[in-house]
């Protein structure tokens, strides 16, 4: 297993280096991870809602049972059948405890659902931020490629002749300054 572990570490290291050298890809990987987390969170919320619905149905069924037994207790007491009324009261008390237990479970479930919804919103917000950064990086790369193409086609790399006018010199300085700004942007994006 040592060789496999070494090879696995080597690949992980190379992948990390590659992603560091290509920050736009790192953003895409992060966006994909956030998308996966958001899907998992949505699935969890669906499961929690289904579980909550099941508990609500159980609570309603227990409430109907309590109502039935309460009516039976009243009827047995009215008829003087304490031999039926007392066990029925014990059963009703048991149903009440069971209902309270289910109610407590539902309250815990509602809190978990609320926390999961908040998490999903945070993930969604973070994903929007990453998507904006990806779009910004793509726009910056597109602008840089267009600018470089224009400069290359306009003869930017050629040596200017000595008879150029002040207007040409101004134009050349503006290009040079723009290129410096572009290089600074590239350095910032490389971080």
C-alpha atoms as one frame of an Amber mdcrd trajectory, in Angstrom:
protein
   0.000   0.000   0.000   2.972   2.351   0.502   3.551   2.777  -3.234  -0.125
   3.499  -3.831  -0.201   6.032  -0.974   2.938   7.735  -2.300   1.482   7.885
  -5.789  -1.812   9.222  -4.431   0.011  11.946  -2.447   2.060  12.825  -5.539
  -1.113  13.230  -7.624  -2.803  15.309  -4.927   0.246  17.570  -4.693   0.374
  18.004  -8.462  -3.348  18.779  -8.559  -2.980  21.381  -5.796  -0.062  22.998
  -7.654  -2.017  23.008 -10.894  -5.016  24.619  -9.220  -2.785  27.213  -7.537
  -1.268  28.067 -10.921  -4.737  28.280 -12.498  -6.926  30.172 -10.023  -9.896
  30.249 -12.406  -9.975  26.438 -12.308  -9.774  26.511  -8.528 -12.863  28.733
  -8.540 -14.648  26.268 -10.815 -13.770  23.385  -8.480 -15.031  25.406  -5.505
 -18.239  26.205  -7.374 -18.764  22.500  -8.109 -18.231  21.604  -4.436 -20.741
  24.259  -3.395 -23.244  22.955  -5.943 -22.847  19.444  -4.480 -23.300  20.778
  -0.940 -26.397  22.679  -1.993 -27.891  19.534  -3.567 -27.144  17.517  -0.416
 -28.732  20.224   1.727 -31.850  20.318  -0.458 -32.120  16.520  -0.236 -31.766
  16.702   3.559 -34.498  19.361   3.704 -36.801  17.119   1.638 -36.120  14.194
   3.980 -36.745  16.359   7.056 -40.028  17.662   5.631 -41.137  14.112   4.866
 -40.258  13.063   8.415 -42.087  16.110   9.803 -45.203  15.206   7.788 -45.036
  11.658   9.171 -44.829  12.960  12.741 -47.731  15.332  12.146 -49.817  12.434
  10.850 -48.873  10.358  13.926 -49.774  13.236  16.259 -53.165  13.664  14.582
 -53.833   9.919  14.815 -52.900   9.946  18.507 -55.141  12.993  19.070 -58.061
  11.151  17.473 -57.316   8.122  19.695 -57.229  10.356  22.791 -60.530  11.911
  21.783 -62.081   8.446  21.316 -60.830   7.194  24.688 -61.850  10.404  26.433
 -65.392   9.913  25.149 -65.307   6.267  26.308 -64.068   7.318  29.767 -66.886
   9.851  30.126 -69.429   7.263  28.972 -68.064   4.602  31.366 -68.104   7.073
  34.304 -71.635   8.155  33.485 -72.744   4.514  33.464 -70.940   3.808  36.719
 -68.513   1.396  35.068 -65.365   2.361  36.981 -63.884  -1.052  36.106 -63.744
   0.237  32.484 -63.148   3.930  33.230 -59.935   3.488  35.239 -58.041   1.336
  32.679 -59.325   3.656  29.942 -57.901   6.655  31.848 -54.537   4.896  32.102
 -54.621   4.222  28.371 -55.557   7.850  27.697 -52.622   9.005  29.867 -50.325
   6.680  27.931 -51.582   8.157  24.647 -51.012  11.678  26.013 -47.394  10.817
  26.889 -46.920   9.299  23.451 -48.406  12.420  21.829 -46.160  14.690  23.905
 -43.134  12.619  22.910 -44.015  12.896  19.204 -44.640  16.617  19.630 -41.167
  17.045  21.147 -39.644  15.074  18.274 -41.458  17.312  15.801 -40.173  20.471
  17.527 -36.578  19.160  17.318 -37.161  18.281  13.675 -38.512  21.763  12.935
 -35.389  23.300  14.484 -33.147  21.044  12.364 -35.141  22.017   9.278 -34.755
  25.714  10.112 -30.985  25.313  10.573 -30.726  23.351   7.325 -32.619  26.081
   5.470 -30.223  28.695   6.847 -27.257  26.564   5.784 -28.732  26.151   2.310
 -29.140  29.931   2.013 -25.527  30.468   3.106 -24.283  27.917   0.585 -26.412
  29.504  -2.124 -25.017  32.965  -1.284 -21.436  31.685  -1.290 -22.032  29.961
  -4.618 -23.330  33.228  -6.128 -20.191  34.988  -4.894 -17.971  32.319  -6.468
 -19.962  32.476  -9.720 -19.415  36.243  -9.801 -15.678  35.732  -9.297 -15.612
  33.117 -12.074 -17.423  35.510 -14.425 -15.043  38.319 -13.461 -12.000  36.104
 -14.057 -13.351  35.001 -17.440 -14.063  38.602 -18.427 -10.582  39.674 -17.349
  -9.004  36.844 -19.338 -11.121  37.692 -22.390 -10.180  41.371 -22.144  -6.518
  40.491 -21.752  -6.627  38.165 -24.765  -8.392  40.787 -26.902  -5.946  43.499
 -25.842  -2.964  41.259 -26.533  -4.361  40.342 -29.936  -4.913  44.014 -30.800
  -1.410  44.928 -29.711   0.166  42.117 -31.676  -1.805  42.948 -34.817  -1.057
  46.677 -34.482   2.665  46.040 -34.386   3.094  46.686 -30.684   6.239  44.587
 -30.571   7.854  46.576 -33.396  10.396  49.281 -32.680   8.929  52.720 -33.409
  10.738  54.780 -36.035  12.482  57.943 -34.962  10.234  60.195 -37.044   7.130
  59.451 -34.983   5.142  62.447 -33.877   4.250  63.418 -30.310   0.765  61.919
 -30.888   2.297  58.554 -31.745   4.501  58.752 -28.668   1.434  59.547 -26.516
  -0.363  56.559 -28.037   2.592  54.295 -27.327   2.787  55.440 -23.702  -0.914
  54.780 -23.222  -0.471  51.270 -24.569   2.521  50.693 -22.316   0.605  51.955
 -19.269  -2.354  49.728 -20.155  -0.016  46.766 -20.476   1.427  47.520 -17.033
  -2.089  47.624 -15.556  -2.876  44.329 -17.256   0.250  42.709 -15.814  -0.721
  43.986 -12.358  -4.164  42.456 -12.760  -2.603  39.161 -13.797  -0.368  39.209
 -10.709  -3.364  39.911  -8.473  -5.337  37.086 -10.071  -2.410  34.718  -9.615
  -2.568  35.082  -5.848
